């Protein structure tokens, strides 16, 4: 019997039993699209600025109705009372280290499971992994790596988020065995929400077939600045209506394949002229201006109970002159969680990007983003960086800078999302036959490109 066969037959003992019982009772860029070479309270705050503008609807002429498949997972941000009690009981049985680990989503080095990756999973109990192009050699190697990640995490208290930036176009991580999926702009130019839905469905299929369960997509940024070096054709278009309609259709397609969508990059990366992988962009817009353009797709996604939102490293001095969005209590706590009423999971863009590490201390930034209302901290590069952040959070809880209750709030949201999508590390994924999927991608591409 192979090690992998033994993994499939392994009994569900230990901490995973509690999570398994929980699952029976419920259904809930990173790296900003680089190639891996460089990328609050459960209740809304009560002290909210009453003057912040909120836009709740958008229309575009000749907009076909997006499909709404019956087999979408239950993506309600807040669990039902019985589920909430079960998750609370699980959290009560977790150590502080396990709780902190759930708040970290990390990158690994190479195309196989190295010792650093094993330590991050077995010792720090990280809640998720992100794979980049540098981690993926071919189909067989990618599936083997994902199975080994889940096998290593099997006895931990909760299953892993296994995530990726699979947008289509230039931000595609899938190996050469897959037929490529064109960019958001190409699909957006059709102005056909049914094609955007199918795009999400196809992305979800290729990811679920190979063992992923979370996709950092769709991009909801509006391509409003022709000089933008990082968004461009990653956006569905230059209008809020187009980005909203097509983005929400893609979300539904991803959900239909039980793939967790993460919309990005709140509060909006479309009007930047600097790549946040390298430096800190500055956007001099007011809340009113953002509400009239950039925030429209995100508010529509929140109304649709989006599972997770990624926050960008962009300084908006007219909202917060001191901290970029990803570290800002004003932008995350007051606007996103407060005025927009978002109660789901908030994920930072990669905290090891130049926009952060060139201007802020990484450990301090980690504490600031938790205080601001973030739940998951993306540490895409460096075991030493993950360890630094882990230790800094633990120290801050021990000295009272962050309360353990605040940590529990994030863990509650994280475990609810994992529960609602029935995540499990129990079964290994076989190397899939891509014949049917690739033919479906070709057929869809013909409709997009005609």
N, C-alpha and C positions, 0 to 999 in steps of 0.2 A: 504494500500500500504506500502510495506517495504521501509526502507531507501535506500536499494540498488535499488529497482524499481524506486524510485524517482531520484536516481543518473542517471539511464539509460535515463530518460525522460528529464533531465535537459537541458535547452536551452543553446546554445553556445554564451553567452553574454560576454562582457568584453574583456580583453586583448587577450583571446583565438581566437576571431574572426579574428584578424589580422593574427595570425599563421594559422588559418584554410584557409583563403584566399590564403596564401602563399602555403599551401600544394596543393591547387587545381592547382597551376601553375608549379609544379615540381615533379620529381621523384628523391637523393644522395645516476688475482689474486690479476685481483686484488688480493690482499692478497696473490698473488703468489701461490695460491693453499693450503693455510692453512685451518684449520677447523673453523676459526673464533675465535680462542682462543689466539691469540697472535700477524697475517700476516703483438711568434717570428713573426716573421713577416709573413704575408701571402705570400710574395715573399721570395725566398731563399736568405740567406745572400749573399751579394756581395763580402765580404772579405773571400774567401774560400781558404784553402790550396790546391794548384794545384797538390800536390804530393800524396794526399790520394788515395789509390788504390780502384777502384770500379770494382766488378765482376758482370756481367749482365746476365749470362746464366749458366745453368748446365744441364747435361744429365745423365741418368742412363740406363743401358741396360735393355731390356725387360720391358720398361715402358709403360703401357697402357695409352692411351690418356684420360685425365680427361674430364668428361662430361661438357658441358657448357649450362645449361638450359636456355630456352628462357625467363622464367619468373623471372630472377634475377632482383633485384632493380637496378636503376641507381646509381652506386656507384662512379660516377665521383667526384673526390675530390673538383674541382672548379665548382661552379654553373654557369649556363648560365647567360648572362648579365641581362635578365629580372628578373630572380630569385635572382641574386645578389643584384639588386636594391630593390627588395621587402624585402629581409632580412636586407639590410642596413636601410631601412625605419623602420622596426621593432626595430632594435637596437637603432635608434635615439629616439624612443619613450619609451625606457626602462630606468629605474633609474639605478644608479650605483650599488645599492644593488642587483637589479635583474641581472645585468650583472655578478657581482662577484658570485652570487649564481649559475649561469649556469656553472661556472668553478669548482664547488665542486660536487663530487660524494661520498656519505657518507654511512656508515653502521648504523644500528639501533640495539636496544637491544630487545631481546625477540621475541615471536611469534605473537605479536599483536601490533597495532599502539599505542605507548605510547606518553606521553606528549612531550618528547624530540624530537621524530620523527616528531610530528605535528608542533613543533616550527621551526625545521630546514626547513620544507616545506613551512609553511605559513609565517614565519617571514624572514628567510634567503633565501627563494626561491631557494633551492638547485636544481641543474640540474639533479641529478640522485641518485639512491639508489642501494646498493649492498646487496644481501641476502646471508647469510652463513648457514651452517648446523644448527647452534643454533637458526636461525630464522624460521626453517621449521620443523613442527611437523608431519603433514600428508597432503595429497592432498587437502582436503577441507580447512584446516587451511591456507595453502600456498596461495591458490587462493583468499581466503577472505582477507588476508593481502595485497596482490598485488592490489586487487580492492580498498581497503581502502586507500592505498598509492596514487593511481591515483585519487580517489575521492577527497582527501585532496588537491591535486595539481591542481584540475580542473580549478580554476579561475586564476591561474598564467599565465605568459606570454608565456610559452612554456611547452610542455609535458615532462614527466620524462623519462630519461633512467632508465629502471628497469633491473638491471644486475645481473649476477651470474657467478661463476666459474663452468661451467659444461663441464668438459673435457672428462669424462669417466674414468674408472679405479678407483684409490683411491681418485681422486678429482671429486667427484660426490655429488651434493647437492639435487638431486631429492628424494622425500620420497619413502618409501618402496612399494608404489602402482605401481611404474614403474619397468619394467624389467631392470636390470643393463646393462650398456654399457661397454665393456672391455676397457683396457688402449690403449693409442696410440701405445705403443710398440707392443702389440698384433696385432693391425691392420697393423702397419708398417711392421711386419714380413711377411705379405702376399705379400708385394711389389705390391699391386693391387690398383691403384688409384681409380678405380670404387668403391671399398669397402670403401675407405676413403671418397669419395664423399657421399656415402650412410650414413656413420657415421655422417657427418655434417648435412645431411638432417634429420636423426632421432633425433639428438640433437636439431636441429631447430624446429622440430615438437613438441617435448615434452615441449620445452620452450615457443613457441608461443601459444600452447594450454592453457597454464597456466598463460599467461599474461606478460611474460618477453619479452624484445625486444633487449637485448644486451648480448652477451656471451663472456667472457674473454677466448677465445679459437680461433684458435688452438695454442698449444705450438710449436714454431718453433726452440726451442733450440736443439742443437745436443748433444747427450749423449756421449761426448768424454772423460769424466772422470769417471771411475768406482767407485770412492770414493765420488761422488757427493751425498750429503744427501737430496737434494730437487727435483732434476729433475728425474733421473732414467727412469722408464717406462712411465713417462709423455711425453717423447720424442718419436718421430716416429722411431728413429734409430741413429746410430753412424756416418752416412755419411751425408754430406750436400745435396747430390742428393736425398736421401731417405726423409729427412726432408722437402725438398722443394716440391718434387712431391706430397707426401701425404698431407702435410700441405695445399698447394694450392687447392688440391681437396676437402679437408674438408671445406675450405673457400667457395668454390662454392656451396657445399651442404647446408651450413648455409644460404647463400644468397638466395637459392631457396625457403627457408621458411621465407623470409623477416626478418631474424635474423642478427643483426649487429655483424660481427666478429671483435674481437680485438686480433691481433697476439701478442705473448709475448715470451721471455722477452728480448727485444733489450737492449744492443748490443750482448746478448748471455749469458745465465746462465748455459750452459752445462759443462763448465770446472771449476766450482767453487767447493771448498771443505768445504764451510761454508754455513749454512742456513741463508739467509738474514732476515728471521723473527726474528732471535736471535742476529745476529752480522753482521758486514760489510765485505762481501767477497772481496778479492783482487785478480785480475787476471793480471799477468804481461805479457800482449801481446801487440804487436805493432799494428798499424792500418793495416799494410800489412798482419800480421798474422790473424787478425780478418777478413779481406777481403777474405782471402783464405779459410775460413771455416765458422765461426759464422755468418758473414754478408750475405752469399749467399742466404739463405732462405728469409731473410728480404728484400733484394734488389729485389728478384723475386716477393715478395708480393707487394712492392712499384710499380713495373712495372705493376702489376695487379690492381693497384689503390686501395690498401687496405684501408678500411675505418678508421681504428684506430690502433695505435701501442702503446703497453705498454712498458715503460722503467723501467729497473731494478735498484735496489740499489746495485751496484757493483762498486768498485774503480778500475779503469784502470790507474795506475800511469804513464804509458808510453804515455797515451793520455792526462790525466788531473791528476796531482799529488795531487790536493787539494780537489776535489769534486767527489762524485760518479756519475755514468752516469745520474741518475735521476735529478741531480742538475747541470749538467755540460753544459755550453754554447758550449764548444768544441764538446762534444759527441752528444748533441741534435742539437744545432744550426749549427755548422760547418759541421758535418758529416751527420746526419740524414736529416736535412732540407736543408743543403747546398749541399754537394757533392752528396748525394743520391737523392736530389730533392724532398723530401717528403713534400706534401702540405696538407695532411689530419690531422686528430685529433691525438694529442699525449697525452697519459694518463700516469701518474706516477703509479708505484706500490704503495701499501699502505704506506703513509708517517708516520704512527704510528708504523711501524715495527722497530725492534731493530736496524737494520742497520742504520736507521736515528736517532731515538730518543736517542740512546746511545752515539751518536757522534756529533749531530747537534741540534741547537735550532729549534723547529718545525716551529715557525713563520718565522725565517730567511730562513729555508729550503723552505718554501712555496714561498717566494719572489724569491729565487735563481732559483727555477725550472720554474717560469713564465718568468724570464729574459732569461733562457736558451732556451725557446721555447715550453714549455708544455702548453697545453690547459686545461686539466682537472686534478685536484688534488684529488687523492683518499684518503679519511680520513675514514678508515674502522671502527675505534673504538673510541667512546667517544664523547658525545655532547660537552663537554668542549673543546676538541681538534678542532672540527669543528668550534666552536665559536671563538676560538683563531685565527685560520687561516683566517676565514672570516674577523674579525676585523683587522688583520694585513694587509691583502690585501687592505682593504678600507683605512686604515691609510697611506699605501704606495702610493696609488693613490692621496690622499689628499695632501701629502707632496712632491709629484713629484718624488718619487723614481721609481715608475712605471707610465707611462702615461696612460690616459684613452684610447688613441688610441691603445695601446698595448693590453689592455683588450678587446677592440672591435674586434681586429683581431682574438682572440681566440673564442669569442662569435659568430663571423661570421662563423667560421669553425664548431662549435658545432651546431648552428641552421641549417646550411646547411645539416649536417648529419641527424638531426632529420627530416628535411623536405623531404630529399630524400627517407627516409624509411617510410614516412607517419605516424609518431608516433602520437598517440592521446590518451588522457585520458578520452575520451567521453564515451566509451562503457565498461560496466563491463563484465568480462569473466565468463561464467558459469563453474561449476565444470565439467571437461570433462570425457567422457567415454573413457577409455584407452584400450579397448579390441583390436581394430584394430592395434593401435600403438604398443602395447606390442607383438602382434603376428608378426608384421613386424620386431621388434627388434630381436625376437627369430629366425626368418628365416635368417636374416642377420648374426646373431652370428654363426649360423651353417656354413655359408660360411667362416667366419673369422677363426673359430676354427677347421675346418676339416684338 
